[in-house]
Amino acid sequence: MSLKNKNILLCITGSISCYKSIDLYRRLKKAGANVKIIVSASAAKFISPYIFESFGEQVFEDDAFKSPLSHIELSKFADIILIAPATYNTINKIASGIADTLITLTAAAAPDKPKLLVPAMNPNMYANKILKENLKRLCAFNFSSVSPATGAAACGDYGEGKFPEIDDIIFEVESAFKEKTLKGKKVLVTAGATREYLDPVRFLSNGSSGKMGISLANAAVQAGAEVTLIALNIGGSYSCDINGIGSMNGINSINGIYVNSRIKIINRTDFAGLKEALLAEFKKTDILFMAAAVSDYSFKEKSPVKIKKNSIIENSDENDKNSVNNTSPPILKIELVQNEDLLKAVSSIKRAGQIVFGFAAETDSIIENGRKKLAEKSLDYIFINDVSKDIIGGEENEGFLINKSGEIKTFKRESKEKLAEKLIEEIG
Ligand SMILES: Cc1cc2nc3c(=O)[nH]c(=O)nc-3n(C[C@H](O)[C@H](O)[C@H](O)COP(=O)(O)O)c2cc1C
């Protein structure tokens, strides 16, 4: 995640979770941001401002009269005002137009700047309708907020109100700088690799990690879209209902890749499951990114029980078996059937205005094969990878984007996150 050269005013108010703002500060710096800090008088009772001073930062304490006009200077400095943690007290004061601390005063002096609240408090306080109404009201005035995490509070009460994961906050800070080019759009992404089972334990698959698809899903959220991800065999640590529909439930990464909690996740395993979910979801979708690595073949027959070693004998080559000098190993003969082309299937039911974005892995005649697939499958876009270049399962990606008019754009090797942002910009 990058916040290079962004000016962030980090305001820390008096919650028991104040100490987490130290980690947040470090992550903001690591992401390249310039950070100035205000510590409220109550927050200064929980953490010493000296912590930030020892990192070389100038810390503003909560006395607007100590250095006159600092609220104006700080409001002008900020590209974003990040109040984390944001107390019940400070949120409600700001919503009521009260400006009696350096933090509330600075927020008042920056009506046009984005302001992000990170509420953190006891679950009953967070459930209080006064707070809920004020958070809603503030949305109309350049404020947004990060949903707190659910769990046991410091006092022992259980519920929503905990300081969220730092990744979630950084994601929202980044989002504040992103153009909402996909606002109101429904985006469907497929990610991961299908598994075609031969028996309950053995399957045919490939090395796709799902990173490209997850990165696209995150980037689409940041561009303002409502996102559904059909996840094929990636992670599995998040909880799902019996239909395989899940959410991140406080866990915000799959295979070490950050996944935003607003993404609706549908888990599927094999080609048949993917097809069923894809065709059902596609009807509700404006833009489909088909980033999953789908098997071209399934087994003609799937054994309900584990195939035993001795079953190989029955399938071995008769001639070889009867031969006196039989030295070759026994052979298990398995038949594969070709799977339907899912991109062709969705393109054939495509409504006017729907966008279908395909991905293709090629090892030779990259552009030629890409063009052919784009035309054959009536795609709006195709991104072609040269998989001979160690891309599958890796951290980075590169390739060519071809659009409907046949224009080609080259994308140099970079992280899948950065590439995903660029591909989202292309269609936005
Ligand atoms: C031990 C203790 C823990 C507190 N934790 C929280 C908290 O997590 N969230 C919150 O909204 N208020 C919390 N408060 C209350 C605030 O500190 C109090 O409302 C204070 O006036 C906030 O001032 P500020 O918003 O200017 O920082 C706590 C108070 C105490 C004494």
The ligand as a Gaussian input file, in Angstrom:
#p B3LYP/6-31G(d) Opt

LIG

0 1
 C       -9.966000       4.225000      31.563000
 C      -10.748000       4.963000      30.527000
 C      -10.901000       4.402000      29.290000
 C      -11.625000       5.067000      28.308000
 N      -11.758000       4.473000      27.061000
 C      -12.522000       5.087000      26.146000
 C      -12.690000       4.489000      24.872000
 O      -12.130000       3.417000      24.559000
 N      -13.446000       5.137000      23.968000
 C      -14.064000       6.330000      24.230000
 O      -14.786000       6.827000      23.396000
 N      -13.912000       6.919000      25.449000
 C      -13.139000       6.349000      26.382000
 N      -12.965000       6.946000      27.605000
 C      -13.598000       8.243000      27.849000
 C      -12.807000       9.386000      27.255000
 O      -11.456000       9.331000      27.647000
 C      -13.463000      10.712000      27.676000
 O      -14.745000      10.813000      27.105000
 C      -12.629000      11.903000      27.318000
 O      -13.320000      13.081000      27.700000
 C      -12.340000      11.960000      25.848000
 O      -11.677000      13.151000      25.487000
 P      -11.147000      13.406000      24.012000
 O      -12.224000      12.971000      23.112000
 O      -10.887000      14.861000      23.902000
 O       -9.880000      12.632000      23.887000
 C      -12.223000       6.317000      28.597000
 C      -12.030000       6.881000      29.860000
 C      -11.322000       6.211000      30.803000
 C      -11.136000       6.862000      32.162000

